[in-house]
Amino acid sequence: MNKRVAVVGGGAAGFFAAINLKEMCPGVQVCILERSARPLAKVEISGGGRCNLTNSFASVGTDLAQVYPRGHRLLGRLFRSFSHRDAYAWFERRGVALVTQSDDCVFPASQDARSISHLFLREARRLGIELHTGVRISSLSDLADYDYVIVAIGGQPRREGLLWLEQPIEEPVPSLFTLSIADERLHELMGTVVPQAQALLPGTRLRASGPLLITHWGMSGPCILRLSSYGARLLSECGYRHPLAVNWLGMSAAEAQQMIAQIISRHPQRLLSTERPDGMQQRLWQYLLEKSLGGRAHAPWGSLNQKEQNRLLNTLTNDTYDVCGRAPHRDEFVTCGGVSLTAVNPQTLESKTHPGLYFAGEVLDIDGVTGGFNFQAAWTTAHAVARAIAAI
């Protein structure tokens, strides 16, 4: 194929599409057009600088809706051609050893995201892929000299950043953000980690579980980030003002009630403040006791009447807060929304209205929760686009 292909966007999806296309079809001329002066910058800061590049999917199975609130059906089809297993093998074949953590997240064995960015840059040079930085594309007419165009510009915070694509757009809103909660007593617990909490948005079916981190502005951690992803549109529509319920124990109310009964039975004379649930930090336990029992927070366990036991049980398993906004700084890395999936061919990701125009990565209305799922969506969609163009 003696064709010219432009890849708009020098991030994860853009490089992956360019490299795979060039390998599948060596005769094609491929160039990457990156707006910033530094390609792959987002890759290098992802995962705290370690790059959680995929997931083992061991706890997900085939129910991709658990981890992809938007786009799971499309990805389910595309995974048949390029899955997380294929991505794992792809990187290892090119000299990047990977490790799978106990939480199913996959990282470079080097624990350094530059292992990924350096691989992409090295492969691009080896294959003769041109890289142009500082290139601003504002219209499809700017790309008229190319036979095929792959748009991989990532998520855009505003609709205006997508209008030049001339495609139906799902309104972009933030996803994967932390929650602000106006509770000074809670803020005093900043740094406290609850290993297995559950959080939900009352009045909806939206809930998430996992580690929860208390911060000086509210709550964060995988549990909250997942919940924000599931509820991205709902929270945007209500101006990020919504009730939040937290189960600090990560167990059912019946299990928690049994735990309380066992403590009372075994240690009736011990003080509430000194005998706490396994794994709960003392500062958080004291805060929850005072919130539910007030001045009785230092009473013996055996002195609790049924009403007090019920109040404590409710605080432990259904503690409520008022969300008053997103985090006070821009910590979102993922956007919900983008090019509507109804606008593209589900096998090739080619625009239905503009032949030769393809989309890969987060510019599509596909996004996942934390854990390497968004990078996997980038690899899978980019590979599908490369395969489609190479087959022409």
C-alpha positions in Angstrom: 0.0 0.0 0.0 1.6 3.3 -1.1 -0.7 5.5 0.9 -0.2 8.4 3.3 -1.7 8.1 6.8 -1.9 10.9 9.4 -2.3 10.0 13.0 -3.6 13.1 14.9 -2.4 12.7 18.5 0.9 11.5 19.9 -0.4 9.7 22.9 -0.9 6.1 23.8 -3.5 5.3 21.1 -1.9 7.3 18.4 1.5 5.7 18.8 0.0 2.2 19.1 -2.1 2.7 15.9 0.9 4.0 14.0 3.3 1.3 15.0 0.9 -1.5 14.4 -0.2 -0.1 11.0 3.4 0.2 9.9 4.2 -3.3 10.9 1.1 -4.7 9.2 1.7 -2.7 6.1 5.4 -1.5 5.7 4.7 0.3 2.4 2.3 2.9 4.0 3.7 6.3 4.9 2.7 7.1 8.5 3.2 10.4 10.3 2.1 11.4 13.8 0.9 15.0 14.3 1.1 16.0 18.0 -0.2 19.3 19.2 2.2 19.7 22.2 6.0 19.8 22.2 6.2 16.6 24.2 4.5 13.4 22.9 3.5 10.6 25.3 3.5 13.0 28.3 0.3 11.5 29.7 1.7 8.0 29.5 4.8 9.0 31.5 2.8 10.4 34.4 0.1 7.7 34.5 -0.1 5.3 37.4 2.1 7.6 39.5 4.8 7.4 36.9 4.6 3.6 36.7 2.0 3.2 33.9 -0.7 0.7 34.7 -0.9 -0.4 31.1 -3.6 -3.1 31.3 -5.3 -5.5 33.7 -5.5 -9.3 34.0 -9.3 -9.0 34.0 -9.3 -12.0 36.4 -12.0 -10.5 38.6 -13.9 -9.1 35.6 -14.4 -12.1 33.4 -16.6 -11.4 30.4 -18.8 -8.7 32.1 -17.0 -5.7 30.8 -19.8 -3.4 32.0 -18.2 -3.7 35.4 -15.2 -1.7 34.3 -16.4 0.1 31.2 -19.4 2.3 32.1 -19.4 3.4 28.4 -18.4 1.3 25.4 -18.4 -2.2 26.9 -20.4 -3.8 24.1 -18.2 -2.4 21.4 -15.0 -3.4 23.3 -16.5 -6.9 23.9 -16.5 -7.4 20.1 -13.1 -5.9 19.5 -11.5 -7.9 22.3 -12.0 -11.0 20.2 -9.3 -9.7 17.9 -7.0 -7.9 20.4 -7.5 -8.5 24.1 -5.6 -7.8 27.3 -3.7 -11.0 26.7 -2.7 -9.9 23.3 -1.5 -6.5 24.7 0.5 -8.3 27.4 2.2 -10.4 24.7 2.7 -7.4 22.4 4.8 -5.5 25.0 6.8 -8.4 26.2 7.7 -9.4 22.6 9.2 -6.0 22.3 11.4 -6.2 25.3 9.2 -4.7 28.1 8.8 -7.3 30.8 5.5 -7.0 32.7 4.3 -7.9 36.2 0.7 -8.5 37.4 0.0 -7.3 40.9 -2.3 -9.0 43.4 -5.0 -6.5 42.5 -4.8 -7.6 38.8 -3.1 -4.4 37.6 -0.3 -4.9 35.1 2.8 -2.7 35.2 6.2 -2.7 33.5 8.6 -4.8 35.6 10.8 -1.7 35.8 8.0 0.2 37.6 8.8 3.1 35.3 6.4 4.5 32.7 9.3 5.6 30.6 9.7 1.9 29.6 6.5 2.3 27.6 7.2 5.8 26.2 10.8 4.9 25.2 9.5 1.7 23.5 7.0 3.6 21.4 9.6 6.3 20.4 12.2 3.6 19.6 9.7 1.5 17.5 8.5 4.6 15.7 12.1 5.5 14.7 12.8 1.9 13.7 9.8 1.8 11.4 10.4 5.2 9.8 7.3 6.8 11.3 7.5 10.6 11.1 6.8 12.5 14.3 5.8 16.2 14.1 5.2 18.2 17.3 3.6 21.6 17.8 1.1 20.8 15.0 -2.4 22.2 15.7 -5.2 20.7 13.6 -8.4 22.7 13.6 -10.3 21.4 10.5 -10.5 18.2 8.5 -9.4 20.3 5.5 -6.0 20.6 7.2 -5.6 16.8 6.6 -6.8 16.8 2.9 -3.3 15.7 1.7 -3.6 12.3 3.5 -5.4 9.2 2.2 -6.4 8.1 5.7 -6.6 9.9 9.0 -6.6 8.3 12.5 -7.8 10.7 15.2 -6.4 9.8 18.6 -6.4 13.1 20.5 -7.7 11.7 23.8 -10.5 13.0 25.8 -11.5 16.6 25.4 -12.9 18.6 28.3 -15.3 20.6 26.1 -17.4 19.9 23.1 -15.7 22.7 21.2 -12.5 20.7 21.1 -14.3 18.0 19.0 -16.5 20.1 16.6 -13.8 20.1 13.9 -14.3 16.3 13.6 -17.8 16.9 12.1 -19.2 14.0 14.0 -22.1 13.4 16.4 -20.7 14.1 19.9 -21.7 12.8 23.3 -21.2 15.7 25.7 -17.8 15.5 27.4 -17.8 15.5 31.2 -15.1 14.5 33.7 -14.8 10.9 34.9 -12.5 9.4 37.6 -12.4 12.3 40.0 -12.4 12.6 43.8 -15.2 14.0 45.8 -15.3 17.1 48.0 -17.1 16.8 51.3 -17.6 19.7 53.7 -16.9 18.0 57.0 -14.0 19.4 59.0 -14.0 16.4 61.4 -13.6 14.1 58.4 -10.8 16.2 57.0 -8.8 15.7 60.2 -8.6 12.0 59.2 -6.7 12.8 56.0 -4.3 10.0 55.0 -6.6 7.3 56.5 -7.0 4.3 54.2 -9.9 1.9 54.5 -8.8 -1.3 52.6 -12.2 -2.5 51.6 -15.1 0.0 51.7 -18.2 0.4 49.7 -19.7 3.6 48.4 -23.0 4.4 46.7 -25.1 7.2 45.4 -28.5 6.9 47.3 -31.5 6.8 45.0 -29.6 5.1 42.3 -28.1 1.6 41.6 -24.6 3.1 41.3 -22.1 1.7 43.8 -18.5 0.7 43.9 -16.1 -1.1 46.3 -12.4 -1.1 47.0 -9.8 0.9 49.0 -11.0 4.3 50.1 -8.7 7.2 51.0 -9.8 10.2 53.2 -8.2 13.4 52.1 -8.1 17.0 53.4 -11.0 17.8 51.0 -13.1 14.7 51.2 -12.7 11.2 49.7 -10.6 9.5 47.1 -9.1 6.1 46.3 -10.2 3.4 43.9 -13.6 3.0 45.5 -14.5 6.7 45.0 -12.9 7.0 41.6 -14.9 4.0 40.3 -18.1 5.5 41.7 -17.3 8.8 39.9 -16.9 6.9 36.7 -20.2 5.0 37.0 -22.0 8.3 38.0 -20.1 10.7 35.7 -23.1 12.0 33.9 -25.4 12.0 36.9 -23.0 13.9 39.0 -22.4 16.4 36.2 -26.1 17.0 35.8 -26.6 17.7 39.5 -23.6 20.1 39.7 -21.7 17.6 41.8 -24.1 18.0 44.6 -25.4 14.6 45.7 -25.8 12.5 48.8 -23.1 9.8 49.3 -23.4 6.7 51.5 -20.3 4.8 52.7 -20.1 1.3 54.2 -16.9 1.5 56.1 -16.8 -2.3 56.8 -17.4 -3.5 53.3 -19.8 -6.1 54.7 -23.6 -6.5 54.8 -25.6 -5.0 57.6 -26.4 -8.6 58.8 -22.7 -9.4 58.9 -21.9 -6.2 60.8 -24.8 -6.8 63.2 -23.4 -10.3 63.9 -19.9 -8.8 64.5 -21.3 -6.3 67.0 -23.1 -9.0 68.8 -20.0 -11.1 69.1 -17.9 -8.3 70.5 -20.6 -7.6 73.1 -20.8 -11.2 74.0 -17.0 -11.7 74.3 -15.9 -8.4 75.7 -18.8 -6.7 77.4 -16.6 -4.8 79.9 -14.2 -3.4 77.3 -14.6 0.2 76.2 -15.9 0.9 72.8 -12.9 3.1 72.1 -10.4 0.3 72.7 -12.2 -2.7 71.1 -12.7 -2.0 67.4 -13.4 -4.0 64.2 -10.4 -5.8 62.7 -8.4 -3.6 60.4 -10.1 -0.3 61.2 -7.7 2.5 62.1 -8.2 4.0 65.6 -8.7 7.6 64.4 -11.5 6.6 62.1 -13.1 4.3 64.7 -13.2 7.1 67.2 -14.7 9.5 64.7 -17.4 7.0 63.8 -18.2 6.3 67.5 -18.6 10.0 68.3 -20.7 10.5 65.2 -23.1 7.8 66.1 -23.0 7.7 69.9 -21.8 11.2 70.9 -20.9 11.2 74.6 -21.3 7.5 74.9 -18.3 6.9 72.6 -16.2 5.6 75.6 -18.9 3.5 77.2 -18.4 -0.3 77.7 -19.7 -2.5 74.9 -22.0 -4.3 77.2 -23.8 -1.1 78.2 -25.2 -0.4 74.7 -28.9 -0.6 74.4 -30.6 -1.8 71.2 -31.2 1.8 69.9 -27.5 2.6 70.3 -26.4 -0.6 68.7 -28.7 0.2 65.7 -27.2 3.7 65.4 -23.7 2.4 65.5 -24.6 -0.3 62.9 -26.1 2.3 60.6 -23.0 4.5 60.8 -20.7 1.6 60.1 -22.6 0.3 57.1 -24.7 3.3 55.8 -22.8 6.5 56.8 -24.1 9.5 54.8 -22.4 12.6 53.5 -23.2 15.5 51.2 -20.9 15.7 48.2 -20.3 19.4 47.5 -18.1 19.2 44.4 -15.2 17.6 42.7 -11.7 17.8 44.1 -10.3 21.3 44.3 -7.7 20.6 41.7 -7.6 19.2 38.2 -6.9 15.5 38.9 -9.1 13.9 36.3 -7.3 12.0 33.6 -10.3 10.5 31.9 -13.3 12.1 30.1 -16.7 10.6 29.7 -18.1 11.4 26.3 -16.6 12.1 22.9 -17.4 10.8 19.3 -20.6 8.9 19.5 -20.2 5.2 19.0 -23.3 5.3 16.7 -21.2 7.4 14.3 -18.6 4.8 13.6 -18.4 1.3 12.0 -18.2 -1.0 15.0 -15.7 -3.3 13.3 -13.3 -0.7 11.9 -14.1 2.4 13.9 -14.3 4.3 10.6 -16.6 7.3 10.4 -19.9 6.5 8.8 -20.1 9.9 7.1 -16.4 10.6 6.3 -14.7 7.6 4.6 -11.1 7.3 5.5 -11.5 9.0 8.9 -10.9 6.7 11.9 -11.0 7.1 15.7 -9.0 5.4 18.4 -8.7 5.8 22.2 -10.5 8.1 24.5 -11.7 10.5 21.7 -14.4 7.9 21.4 -17.2 7.7 23.9 -15.4 4.9 25.7 -14.0 5.1 29.2 -13.2 2.8 32.0 -12.5 2.7 35.7 -9.1 2.7 37.3 -6.9 -0.3 37.0 -5.4 -0.2 33.5 -8.7 -0.5 31.7 -8.5 2.8 29.8 -5.0 2.0 28.4 -6.4 -1.4 27.3 -9.2 0.4 25.5 -6.6 2.5 23.7 -4.6 -0.6 22.6 -7.7 -2.5 21.5 -9.2 0.4 19.5 -5.9 1.5 18.0 -5.2 -2.1 16.9 -8.6 -2.4 15.3 -8.0 0.8 13.3 -4.6 -0.3 12.1 -6.0 -3.7 11.1 -8.8 -2.0 9.1 -6.6 0.3 7.2 -4.0 -2.4 6.5 -6.7 -4.6 5.0 -7.7 -2.0 2.4 
